[in-house]
């Protein structure tokens, strides 16, 4: 039986950015810039997609644990 491993990361999401990027900050957290606005969960979905691409996992393996309505979020990533 294979056991899934996961990790939690803290990220600051910047919606309405000119370009999309994922940067690791000095404190170990991430800054995620997305083009989508912070309306109806569009920026949350885009941030999860960007994290998935950054770590090379499927989008379905990335979940927002806390911060759904905040710029500071905690993501759980199954690797």
N, C-alpha and C positions, 0 to 999 in steps of 0.2 A: 504494500500500500504506500503510495507516494504522499508525502506530507507537504502541503503548500507552505511556503515561507512568505512572510509579508514584512513590509517596513512602513513606518509612518514618517512623513515629512511635513514640515511647516512651510507654507508659502504665502507670499504677498502677491495678490493678483491685481494687475493693472489693466482694466478694460479700456477700450477705445484707443489703443496704441496704434502707431503707424505701421509697426512691424511686429511680428510674433517672435518671441524668444523665451528661453528658459535659462536663467543664470543662477549659479550657486553663489551665495553670499558668504562672507567671512565667518559669520556665526553659525553656518551649517544649514541655514534655511535657503529657500529659493525665491527668486523674483520671476513671476510669469507674466509676460506682456502678451495680451491678446487683442485682436482687432474688434471683436464683438462687443456690443454695449452690455452694460449690467442690467439688462431687462429680461424678465421671464426666464432666467437661468441660462441665457445664451453665453455669458462670460464664464459661468461655472462649467458648462459643457466643453467650451473651447479650452479652458485651463486643464481639465481632465484629459482631453485629447492631446494637448501639448506635452503634459507629463508622461502620458503613455508613449508618445513618440520618442521623447527624451530617454526614457529607460528601456525602450525596445520591447514593450509589452502590449497586449491587446487593450483597447479602450475599456473593455468590460472588467479588466483587472484593477482599475483605478476607481476608488470611491472617495467621496468627500465625507470625512468623519465629523468634522465640525466647521462652522463658519459659512454656512450656506448663504447667509445674507450679509456677510462681512468680507472685507478685502483680505483679511488674514484667515487662512484656511489650513486645515490639517487633512492630508490625503493619506489613505491606506492603499499601498500598492502590493499586489500579489505577484511575486517573482518566481 
